[in-house]
Amino acid sequence: LKMAKGIRALLDTVMQALPQVGNLGLLFFLLFFIFAALGVELFGRLECSDEIPCQGLGEHAHFANFGMAFLTLFRVATGDNWNGIMKDTLREDCDSSVDCVRNCCVSTIIAPIFFVVFVLMAQFVLVNVVVAVLMKHLEESHKQMEDEIDMDVELERELEREADDEEDRALCRALEQCTSPPRPLNKVPSLPANFTYSEPKQPIPSPARRRRTLH
């Protein structure tokens, strides 16, 4: 996986999308729970036998209890003969009395609405929402990878520019040292450390007055 960047990015996307996918899984469970309870209430008293054959309902697909209703809805969600199960709920040879116990009739309006709404929600809406969430995180992951690559390229360019500038400065310093003549050392006279300045007590005679005095 270290070499397969695409698979690694996909796995990272799945790990990042787990919280949202978990929320969607909870929504799936809630949808199945509600429709399983409705299925037990609506189709729990339907029966299949040699006298009343069924196309979709049977020993492993029925609504007699909540557990089997849940599994039957999972089968419907996968598209496995869900139309045959719906046709079995629309039978005409059934008991339409109010106190019916076995093989009770179901409304020809409620049954199609039940299955059509469930199939639309389970097969088309929620599954596509899960795919959309994964695609969104995958796109964000690819964008983040591209941004990191661009940052690395820009950093490399900046380092190269700094290295070139440093080489140019070093070359200029070397050329200046080679072409400029050596400067002589100039001796600068300095006063002693204990020197103090004091004004003269008598005025210094000018040169002309000094000559007259000598003559």
C-alpha positions as CSV (number, residue, x, y, z in Angstrom):
1,L,0.0,0.0,0.0
2,K,3.0,2.3,0.3
3,M,3.4,2.3,-3.4
4,A,-0.3,2.3,-4.4
5,K,-1.1,5.9,-3.7
6,G,-4.6,5.6,-5.2
7,I,-5.6,2.7,-3.0
8,R,-4.1,4.4,0.0
9,A,-6.0,7.6,-0.8
10,L,-9.2,5.6,-1.1
11,L,-8.7,3.9,2.3
12,D,-7.9,7.3,3.9
13,T,-11.2,8.6,2.4
14,V,-13.2,5.7,3.8
15,M,-11.6,6.3,7.2
16,Q,-12.4,10.0,7.1
17,A,-16.0,9.3,5.9
18,L,-16.8,6.7,8.6
19,P,-18.6,9.1,10.9
20,Q,-21.0,10.3,8.2
21,V,-21.4,6.8,6.8
22,G,-22.2,5.6,10.4
23,N,-24.9,8.2,10.5
24,L,-26.3,7.0,7.2
25,G,-26.1,3.4,8.5
26,L,-28.2,4.5,11.5
27,L,-30.7,6.1,9.1
28,F,-30.8,2.8,7.1
29,F,-31.5,0.9,10.3
30,L,-34.3,3.3,11.2
31,L,-35.9,2.9,7.8
32,F,-35.8,-0.9,7.9
33,F,-37.2,-0.8,11.5
34,I,-40.1,1.4,10.5
35,F,-41.0,-0.6,7.4
36,A,-40.6,-3.9,9.1
37,A,-43.1,-2.9,11.8
38,L,-45.5,-1.7,9.1
39,G,-44.9,-4.9,7.1
40,V,-45.8,-7.1,10.1
41,E,-48.9,-5.1,10.7
42,L,-50.0,-5.1,7.0
43,F,-48.8,-8.4,5.7
44,G,-48.3,-10.5,8.8
45,R,-51.4,-12.6,8.3
46,L,-50.8,-13.5,4.6
47,E,-50.1,-17.2,4.0
48,C,-48.7,-19.3,1.2
49,S,-49.7,-22.9,0.6
50,D,-50.5,-25.4,-2.1
51,E,-54.0,-24.0,-2.4
52,I,-52.7,-20.4,-2.3
53,P,-49.3,-20.3,-4.3
54,C,-47.0,-17.4,-3.9
55,Q,-44.4,-15.9,-6.3
56,G,-42.1,-14.2,-3.8
57,L,-43.3,-14.9,-0.3
58,G,-42.5,-18.3,1.3
59,E,-40.7,-20.0,4.1
60,H,-37.6,-17.7,3.9
61,A,-39.5,-14.5,3.0
62,H,-42.5,-13.4,4.9
63,F,-43.8,-10.8,7.4
64,A,-45.1,-13.2,10.1
65,N,-42.6,-11.9,12.7
66,F,-40.3,-8.9,13.0
67,G,-37.1,-10.7,12.4
68,M,-38.2,-12.3,9.1
69,A,-39.8,-9.0,8.1
70,F,-36.4,-7.3,8.5
71,L,-34.7,-10.0,6.4
72,T,-37.4,-9.8,3.8
73,L,-37.0,-6.1,3.5
74,F,-33.3,-6.6,3.1
75,R,-34.0,-8.9,0.2
76,V,-36.4,-6.3,-1.3
77,A,-33.7,-3.7,-0.9
78,T,-31.3,-5.8,-3.0
79,G,-33.9,-6.1,-5.7
80,D,-34.3,-9.8,-5.4
81,N,-37.8,-10.6,-6.7
82,W,-39.4,-7.6,-4.9
83,N,-42.1,-7.3,-7.5
84,G,-43.1,-10.9,-6.9
85,I,-43.4,-10.2,-3.2
86,M,-45.5,-7.2,-3.9
87,K,-47.8,-9.2,-6.2
88,D,-48.3,-11.8,-3.4
89,T,-49.7,-9.0,-1.2
90,L,-52.2,-8.0,-3.9
91,R,-54.1,-11.3,-4.0
92,E,-57.8,-11.5,-4.7
93,D,-58.5,-14.8,-3.0
94,C,-58.3,-13.5,0.6
95,D,-60.4,-12.9,3.6
96,S,-61.6,-9.3,3.7
97,S,-63.5,-9.5,7.0
98,V,-62.7,-7.2,9.9
99,D,-61.8,-10.0,12.4
100,C,-59.6,-11.9,9.9
101,V,-56.9,-14.1,11.3
102,R,-55.4,-15.9,8.3
103,N,-54.9,-14.9,4.7
104,C,-56.2,-11.4,5.2
105,C,-56.6,-9.0,2.3
106,V,-54.5,-5.9,2.0
107,S,-55.5,-2.7,0.4
108,T,-54.6,-2.5,-3.3
109,I,-53.4,1.1,-2.8
110,I,-51.4,0.7,0.4
111,A,-49.4,-2.3,-0.7
112,P,-47.9,-0.8,-3.9
113,I,-47.2,2.5,-2.0
114,F,-45.4,0.5,0.7
115,F,-43.0,-1.3,-1.6
116,V,-42.4,1.5,-4.1
117,V,-41.5,4.0,-1.4
118,F,-39.2,1.5,0.3
119,V,-37.5,0.5,-2.9
120,L,-37.0,4.2,-3.8
121,M,-35.6,5.0,-0.4
122,A,-33.4,2.0,0.0
123,Q,-32.1,1.4,-3.5
124,F,-31.9,4.9,-5.0
125,V,-31.8,7.6,-2.3
126,L,-29.8,6.2,0.6
127,V,-27.3,4.2,-1.5
128,N,-26.6,7.2,-3.7
129,V,-26.2,9.4,-0.6
130,V,-23.5,7.0,0.7
131,V,-21.8,7.1,-2.7
132,A,-22.0,10.9,-2.7
133,V,-20.4,11.2,0.7
134,L,-17.6,8.9,-0.3
135,M,-17.0,10.8,-3.5
136,K,-17.0,14.1,-1.7
137,H,-14.3,12.9,0.7
138,L,-12.3,11.4,-2.1
139,E,-12.4,14.7,-4.0
140,E,-11.3,16.6,-0.9
141,S,-8.5,14.1,-0.4
142,H,-7.3,14.5,-3.9
143,K,-7.5,18.3,-3.6
144,Q,-5.5,18.2,-0.3
145,M,-2.9,16.0,-2.0
146,E,-2.6,18.4,-4.9
147,D,-2.2,21.3,-2.5
148,E,0.5,19.5,-0.7
149,I,2.3,18.8,-3.9
150,D,2.1,22.4,-5.0
151,M,3.4,23.6,-1.6
152,D,6.3,21.2,-1.9
153,V,7.1,22.4,-5.4
154,E,6.9,26.0,-4.3
155,L,9.2,25.3,-1.3
156,E,11.7,23.6,-3.6
157,R,11.7,26.6,-5.9
158,E,12.1,29.0,-3.0
159,L,15.1,27.0,-1.7
160,E,16.6,26.9,-5.1
161,R,16.3,30.7,-5.5
162,E,17.8,31.3,-2.1
163,A,20.7,29.0,-2.9
164,D,21.3,30.8,-6.2
165,D,21.2,34.2,-4.5
166,E,23.7,32.9,-1.9
167,E,26.0,31.7,-4.6
168,D,25.8,35.0,-6.5
169,R,26.6,36.9,-3.3
170,A,29.6,34.7,-2.5
171,L,30.8,35.1,-6.1
172,C,30.5,38.9,-5.9
173,R,32.4,38.9,-2.6
174,A,35.2,36.7,-4.1
175,L,35.5,39.0,-7.1
176,E,35.7,42.1,-5.0
177,Q,38.5,40.6,-2.9
178,C,40.5,39.6,-6.0
179,T,40.2,42.9,-8.0
180,S,40.5,45.5,-5.2
181,P,44.2,46.5,-4.3
182,P,45.4,46.0,-0.8
183,R,44.9,49.1,1.4
184,P,48.1,50.4,3.2
185,L,48.0,50.7,6.9
186,N,48.1,54.4,8.0
187,K,49.7,55.3,11.3
188,V,47.4,57.7,13.1
189,P,49.1,59.8,15.8
190,S,47.4,59.7,19.1
191,L,47.8,61.7,22.3
192,P,48.9,60.0,25.6
193,A,46.2,58.7,27.8
194,N,47.0,61.2,30.7
195,F,47.0,64.3,28.4
196,T,45.0,67.3,29.7
197,Y,44.6,70.6,28.0
198,S,45.3,73.9,29.9
199,E,45.2,77.5,28.6
200,P,48.4,79.5,28.7
201,K,48.8,82.1,31.5
202,Q,50.5,84.8,29.4
203,P,49.6,85.7,25.8
204,I,52.0,84.4,23.2
205,P,53.8,87.3,21.5
206,S,53.4,87.7,17.8
207,P,56.4,87.1,15.5
208,A,56.8,90.9,14.7
209,R,56.9,91.9,18.3
210,R,59.4,89.2,19.0
211,R,61.7,90.6,16.3
212,R,61.6,94.1,17.7
213,T,62.5,92.9,21.1
214,L,65.5,91.1,19.8
215,H,66.8,94.2,18.0
